[in-house]
Amino acid sequence: MVTWTGWYQNLTVILENSLFQGRSGIAIFFAILAKETGKERFYLAMKDTIGKVVSDVKDQKNYLYSTQGIGALDGAFGQIYALTVIAKIFGIDDYIEIITNSLSYVDADMLHKDEKLDFVSGVAGVLLTLTSVADMSNNQTVSKLIDSCCERILDKQVNLEVGCAWRTSNDRILTGLSHGVSGIVAALASAHKINPDSSLKSAILGAVSYETSQFNHDIQNWPDQRYDKTRFSIGWSHGAPGIGLSRLSMASLDFVDPSIEVDMVSSAIYNFKGEVFDYIVSGKASHIAFFNQCKKTPFNNPQQQKFKNKLICELLSDFNDNRAFHLPFKQNRIMANPSLFTGISGIGLCLLQACTGFDSNLPSVWVLD
């Protein structure tokens, strides 16, 4: 096992197991890097990094969920997702057994009582993780937990003048992937693909209608609704790229047409004028990730790929000039945040996919595919 350090609020910290900025996310980066390059040293780095996650998921049983929370990015289900991805890539049967055993300790009441609901910390992220597990091992426990997540999300649905949505962070209705409509609707869509349901379909259509209606055509972007004063973001978390990734993940549904939103997202990225960092959460890597996914769909066009190449050149040029990526905290040549969503693993993963295109069987981790 290895220990990773990184930056958090300008402090050097030991990274924990989380998918967002800990071992689970870093291990996924090494897993995909090993698969794409065939280099054993990256596979060994993955195994060393995921070792603590494996032992915790295996040994902590119900304490894993009660002490770390259910979050997919900041809690226990992110670790389940990481093991699922690695098990799928390398066919590690032991991980599948560990996942199945661990899920048997999940208390359905935790899901039924969840108030966060969202992609990062709530039942939406849990649902996306479970549907990923179901691709590999759809047993009765997984099916029941999927149903519990869907029931909770549908119970908390708020009908609006245009469509529907959910109250999440600070009891606000938000657009976007991390805490908003896009993350929840992507989760419902993943469940609908497994078991088509009219209630899920209705919620998906209503939520897409609401979020589309919030696009500001003058600014060419969605507002970041976390704030009383109107602001606009341009990252995975609360901006257009995350919304675009959510819609692309739903492209196989015959009742959703992502083409309108794909054009809107592309326009938002082209026209944004504020400061843009390099990482996934609110930076250029999320733009590259969106255009990478577009390239795998019928919604791809030459302008997207030309702009993506421009972003990659800017990002690499900035790194060459400063020997560091542009991240929203102090860093230097010696110390850079290695995390997936807030650091260089995520940037590296986006650049790797831009270069190789990725095997079609590899997951889109940005929507917990």
PLY file of the C-alpha trace (Angstrom):
ply
format ascii 1.0
element vertex 369
property float x
property float y
property float z
element edge 368
property int vertex1
property int vertex2
end_header
0.00 0.00 0.00
1.11 3.56 -0.65
0.22 6.86 0.97
-0.66 9.89 -1.12
-0.41 13.51 -0.07
-2.12 16.49 -1.64
-3.40 19.98 -1.04
-6.61 20.85 0.78
-7.40 24.49 1.63
-3.71 25.36 1.16
-2.56 22.64 3.56
-0.61 19.47 2.83
-2.77 16.51 3.88
-2.73 12.71 3.72
-5.36 11.71 1.19
-8.06 9.32 2.34
-10.07 6.79 0.30
-12.52 9.07 -1.49
-13.19 9.07 -5.20
-13.26 12.86 -5.32
-9.77 13.59 -4.04
-8.36 10.40 -2.58
-7.04 6.92 -3.27
-10.09 5.63 -5.16
-9.86 8.27 -7.87
-6.09 8.01 -8.23
-6.38 4.22 -8.53
-8.88 4.56 -11.38
-6.43 6.82 -13.22
-3.66 4.23 -12.90
-6.04 1.41 -13.88
-7.04 3.07 -17.13
-3.44 4.17 -17.80
-2.29 0.56 -17.32
-5.02 -0.75 -19.61
-4.28 1.78 -22.36
-0.47 1.51 -22.26
-0.04 -2.12 -21.19
2.70 -1.06 -18.75
3.02 -3.18 -15.62
4.35 -0.37 -13.46
1.04 1.49 -13.79
-0.87 -1.67 -12.90
1.30 -2.10 -9.80
0.74 1.57 -8.89
-3.01 0.94 -9.15
-2.79 -2.14 -6.91
-0.69 -0.31 -4.32
-3.07 2.66 -4.33
-6.31 0.68 -4.11
-4.99 -1.68 -1.40
-6.27 0.37 1.57
-9.66 0.76 -0.14
-9.91 -2.99 -0.68
-9.13 -3.76 2.97
-11.55 -1.12 4.30
-14.45 -2.18 2.09
-13.76 -5.82 2.95
-13.35 -5.42 6.71
-15.51 -2.50 7.84
-18.86 -4.00 6.80
-21.74 -1.76 7.98
-19.32 0.69 9.64
-18.08 1.70 6.18
-21.44 3.31 5.39
-22.32 4.60 8.85
-18.95 6.30 9.43
-18.10 7.53 5.92
-21.58 8.28 4.57
-23.15 7.01 1.38
-21.62 9.58 -0.98
-20.33 8.44 -4.35
-17.67 11.13 -4.50
-17.03 11.84 -0.83
-18.12 8.62 0.89
-18.34 4.85 0.84
-20.01 4.37 -2.53
-17.14 6.08 -4.31
-14.92 3.28 -3.07
-17.44 0.71 -4.30
-17.41 2.44 -7.68
-13.60 2.38 -7.89
-13.50 -1.35 -7.14
-16.25 -1.90 -9.73
-14.32 -0.06 -12.45
-11.09 -1.90 -11.70
-12.88 -5.27 -11.52
-14.45 -4.61 -14.94
-11.19 -3.53 -16.56
-9.03 -6.38 -15.27
-11.59 -9.08 -14.46
-10.65 -9.27 -10.77
-13.24 -11.68 -9.36
-12.12 -11.09 -5.77
-13.20 -7.44 -6.04
-16.64 -8.47 -7.31
-17.09 -10.72 -4.27
-15.92 -7.94 -1.92
-18.38 -5.49 -3.51
-21.29 -7.93 -3.30
-20.58 -8.76 0.34
-20.19 -5.09 1.27
-23.49 -4.06 -0.32
-25.31 -6.63 1.80
-24.54 -4.38 4.81
-26.14 -1.25 3.31
-29.08 -0.13 5.43
-31.95 0.78 3.08
-33.16 3.28 5.70
-30.06 5.38 5.00
-31.22 5.67 1.40
-34.88 6.31 2.27
-33.90 9.10 4.69
-31.28 10.78 2.50
-31.86 14.53 2.13
-28.86 15.39 -0.04
-30.19 13.47 -3.07
-27.35 14.60 -5.32
-24.49 13.09 -7.34
-21.72 13.93 -4.86
-23.13 12.92 -1.48
-26.66 11.60 -1.98
-28.74 8.80 -3.46
-28.17 9.91 -7.06
-24.49 9.01 -6.81
-25.39 5.80 -4.98
-27.81 4.90 -7.79
-25.20 5.50 -10.49
-22.74 3.30 -8.59
-25.32 0.54 -8.16
-26.26 0.51 -11.84
-22.56 0.21 -12.66
-22.33 -2.74 -10.28
-25.48 -4.22 -11.87
-23.70 -4.42 -15.23
-21.38 -6.91 -13.57
-23.41 -8.55 -10.81
-27.13 -7.72 -10.73
-28.21 -9.78 -7.74
-31.29 -9.31 -5.58
-29.50 -7.05 -3.10
-28.35 -4.68 -5.85
-31.83 -4.63 -7.43
-33.51 -3.79 -4.12
-31.03 -0.98 -3.40
-31.59 0.45 -6.90
-35.33 0.45 -6.24
-34.81 2.19 -2.88
-32.76 4.95 -4.51
-35.32 5.49 -7.26
-38.16 5.63 -4.73
-36.37 8.25 -2.65
-35.58 10.44 -5.65
-39.13 10.24 -7.01
-40.59 10.96 -3.55
-38.56 14.16 -3.29
-39.37 15.41 -6.80
-40.68 18.99 -6.96
-43.08 19.86 -9.78
-42.42 23.30 -11.28
-44.01 25.61 -13.81
-41.67 24.08 -16.36
-40.88 20.44 -15.65
-39.58 19.20 -12.31
-36.43 19.26 -10.16
-35.12 18.56 -6.65
-34.05 20.66 -3.69
-30.49 19.73 -2.77
-27.65 21.91 -1.45
-28.94 24.50 1.07
-32.49 23.53 0.07
-31.99 25.14 -3.35
-33.02 23.88 -6.76
-29.79 23.78 -8.77
-28.72 23.06 -12.31
-25.56 21.09 -12.97
-24.01 17.71 -12.33
-22.54 17.68 -8.82
-25.46 18.95 -6.73
-28.10 19.72 -9.34
-30.61 18.34 -11.79
-28.10 16.86 -14.25
-26.59 14.48 -11.70
-29.98 13.23 -10.52
-31.43 12.83 -14.00
-28.33 10.90 -15.14
-28.90 8.53 -12.21
-32.57 8.01 -13.09
-31.60 7.39 -16.71
-29.09 4.72 -15.66
-31.84 2.93 -13.72
-34.31 3.25 -16.60
-31.83 1.55 -18.93
-31.83 -1.51 -16.66
-35.54 -1.58 -15.90
-37.67 0.79 -18.03
-40.31 2.50 -15.91
-42.93 5.13 -16.77
-42.39 7.09 -13.54
-38.67 7.32 -14.20
-39.29 8.36 -17.79
-41.67 11.11 -16.69
-39.18 12.46 -14.13
-36.34 12.37 -16.66
-38.33 14.30 -19.25
-39.54 16.84 -16.69
-36.07 17.43 -15.27
-34.49 17.85 -18.71
-37.24 20.35 -19.63
-36.59 22.36 -16.47
-32.83 22.46 -16.87
-33.03 23.38 -20.54
-35.38 26.25 -19.64
-32.74 27.72 -17.32
-30.19 28.34 -20.08
-29.43 32.06 -20.42
-29.32 32.75 -24.15
-27.80 36.22 -23.68
-24.84 34.89 -21.66
-24.84 31.53 -23.47
-24.58 29.55 -20.24
-26.53 28.13 -17.32
-26.57 30.19 -14.11
-24.82 28.81 -11.04
-27.83 28.85 -8.71
-25.91 28.33 -5.48
-25.73 32.11 -5.09
-28.31 34.85 -4.60
-26.45 37.03 -7.09
-26.36 35.57 -10.58
-23.07 33.88 -11.43
-21.97 31.63 -14.26
-19.57 28.69 -14.00
-17.92 26.60 -16.69
-16.80 23.33 -15.11
-17.87 19.78 -14.40
-19.45 20.66 -11.08
-21.89 23.52 -11.66
-21.42 24.44 -15.30
-22.16 23.51 -18.87
-19.60 20.66 -19.29
-21.20 18.65 -16.50
-24.65 19.17 -17.97
-23.32 18.07 -21.35
-21.72 14.93 -19.90
-25.01 14.08 -18.22
-26.96 14.41 -21.47
-24.43 12.38 -23.44
-24.77 9.58 -20.88
-28.49 9.47 -21.74
-28.05 9.35 -25.50
-29.15 5.70 -25.76
-32.62 6.53 -24.42
-35.06 6.77 -27.34
-37.11 9.54 -25.70
-34.24 11.99 -25.01
-32.51 14.02 -27.72
-29.23 15.46 -26.34
-28.40 17.37 -29.52
-29.89 20.71 -28.36
-28.02 20.69 -25.06
-24.79 19.53 -26.73
-24.92 22.64 -28.92
-25.70 24.82 -25.88
-22.82 23.35 -23.88
-20.40 23.78 -26.76
-21.47 27.41 -27.13
-21.03 28.03 -23.39
-17.48 26.67 -23.50
-16.57 28.65 -26.64
-17.89 31.93 -25.22
-16.91 31.87 -21.54
-14.74 34.88 -20.63
-13.82 34.35 -16.95
-10.81 32.68 -15.33
-10.61 28.95 -16.03
-8.45 26.57 -14.02
-7.10 23.31 -15.44
-8.72 20.62 -13.30
-12.00 18.73 -13.78
-14.23 20.32 -11.16
-14.22 23.80 -12.67
-11.62 23.87 -15.40
-10.34 23.08 -18.86
-10.10 19.36 -18.19
-13.90 19.23 -17.96
-14.16 20.91 -21.38
-11.75 18.35 -22.82
-13.73 15.54 -21.14
-16.97 16.78 -22.71
-15.47 17.02 -26.20
-13.86 13.59 -25.72
-17.30 12.13 -25.07
-18.83 14.01 -28.00
-16.32 12.33 -30.29
-17.83 8.94 -29.38
-21.36 10.03 -30.38
-23.27 11.25 -33.45
-23.17 14.75 -31.91
-19.49 15.26 -32.68
-18.40 18.00 -35.09
-15.06 19.40 -36.31
-15.40 22.68 -34.42
-15.58 20.82 -31.09
-12.43 18.84 -31.78
-10.57 21.91 -33.08
-11.45 23.79 -29.89
-10.45 20.78 -27.78
-7.04 20.71 -29.44
-6.66 24.42 -28.70
-7.46 23.79 -25.02
-4.92 20.97 -24.85
-2.22 23.18 -26.38
-2.99 25.97 -23.89
-2.96 23.58 -20.95
0.35 21.95 -21.92
1.96 25.27 -22.80
1.00 26.68 -19.41
2.44 23.59 -17.72
5.69 23.85 -19.67
6.03 27.52 -18.74
5.24 27.10 -15.04
6.11 23.45 -14.39
2.69 23.15 -12.78
-0.97 23.08 -13.78
-3.22 26.05 -12.99
-5.15 24.91 -9.91
-7.03 27.03 -7.37
-4.56 26.58 -4.53
-0.86 27.03 -3.89
1.40 24.45 -5.50
4.91 24.07 -6.86
7.09 21.63 -8.78
7.53 19.40 -5.76
3.92 19.24 -4.58
0.89 18.99 -6.86
-2.49 17.56 -5.96
-2.70 14.02 -7.43
-6.48 13.69 -7.04
-8.93 12.71 -9.78
-11.51 15.49 -9.59
-9.39 18.25 -8.06
-5.91 17.49 -9.36
-3.56 16.04 -11.91
-4.97 12.49 -12.17
-8.14 13.92 -13.70
-6.19 16.17 -16.05
-4.04 13.21 -17.07
-7.08 11.02 -17.67
-8.65 13.61 -19.97
-5.40 14.04 -21.93
-5.00 10.27 -22.19
-8.48 9.87 -23.64
-7.86 12.73 -26.06
-4.73 10.94 -27.32
-5.98 7.35 -27.43
-9.74 7.65 -27.76
-10.09 4.90 -25.12
-11.37 1.40 -25.61
-15.16 1.66 -25.98
-15.58 -0.67 -23.00
-13.80 1.69 -20.61
-16.11 3.74 -18.38
-16.86 7.44 -18.49
-15.92 8.05 -14.88
-17.15 11.64 -14.88
-20.75 10.36 -14.78
-19.93 7.11 -12.90
-20.70 5.12 -16.02
0 1
1 2
2 3
3 4
4 5
5 6
6 7
7 8
8 9
9 10
10 11
11 12
12 13
13 14
14 15
15 16
16 17
17 18
18 19
19 20
20 21
21 22
22 23
23 24
24 25
25 26
26 27
27 28
28 29
29 30
30 31
31 32
32 33
33 34
34 35
35 36
36 37
37 38
38 39
39 40
40 41
41 42
42 43
43 44
44 45
45 46
46 47
47 48
48 49
49 50
50 51
51 52
52 53
53 54
54 55
55 56
56 57
57 58
58 59
59 60
60 61
61 62
62 63
63 64
64 65
65 66
66 67
67 68
68 69
69 70
70 71
71 72
72 73
73 74
74 75
75 76
76 77
77 78
78 79
79 80
80 81
81 82
82 83
83 84
84 85
85 86
86 87
87 88
88 89
89 90
90 91
91 92
92 93
93 94
94 95
95 96
96 97
97 98
98 99
99 100
100 101
101 102
102 103
103 104
104 105
105 106
106 107
107 108
108 109
109 110
110 111
111 112
112 113
113 114
114 115
115 116
116 117
117 118
118 119
119 120
120 121
121 122
122 123
123 124
124 125
125 126
126 127
127 128
128 129
129 130
130 131
131 132
132 133
133 134
134 135
135 136
136 137
137 138
138 139
139 140
140 141
141 142
142 143
143 144
144 145
145 146
146 147
147 148
148 149
149 150
150 151
151 152
152 153
153 154
154 155
155 156
156 157
157 158
158 159
159 160
160 161
161 162
162 163
163 164
164 165
165 166
166 167
167 168
168 169
169 170
170 171
171 172
172 173
173 174
174 175
175 176
176 177
177 178
178 179
179 180
180 181
181 182
182 183
183 184
184 185
185 186
186 187
187 188
188 189
189 190
190 191
191 192
192 193
193 194
194 195
195 196
196 197
197 198
198 199
199 200
200 201
201 202
202 203
203 204
204 205
205 206
206 207
207 208
208 209
209 210
210 211
211 212
212 213
213 214
214 215
215 216
216 217
217 218
218 219
219 220
220 221
221 222
222 223
223 224
224 225
225 226
226 227
227 228
228 229
229 230
230 231
231 232
232 233
233 234
234 235
235 236
236 237
237 238
238 239
239 240
240 241
241 242
242 243
243 244
244 245
245 246
246 247
247 248
248 249
249 250
250 251
251 252
252 253
253 254
254 255
255 256
256 257
257 258
258 259
259 260
260 261
261 262
262 263
263 264
264 265
265 266
266 267
267 268
268 269
269 270
270 271
271 272
272 273
273 274
274 275
275 276
276 277
277 278
278 279
279 280
280 281
281 282
282 283
283 284
284 285
285 286
286 287
287 288
288 289
289 290
290 291
291 292
292 293
293 294
294 295
295 296
296 297
297 298
298 299
299 300
300 301
301 302
302 303
303 304
304 305
305 306
306 307
307 308
308 309
309 310
310 311
311 312
312 313
313 314
314 315
315 316
316 317
317 318
318 319
319 320
320 321
321 322
322 323
323 324
324 325
325 326
326 327
327 328
328 329
329 330
330 331
331 332
332 333
333 334
334 335
335 336
336 337
337 338
338 339
339 340
340 341
341 342
342 343
343 344
344 345
345 346
346 347
347 348
348 349
349 350
350 351
351 352
352 353
353 354
354 355
355 356
356 357
357 358
358 359
359 360
360 361
361 362
362 363
363 364
364 365
365 366
366 367
367 368
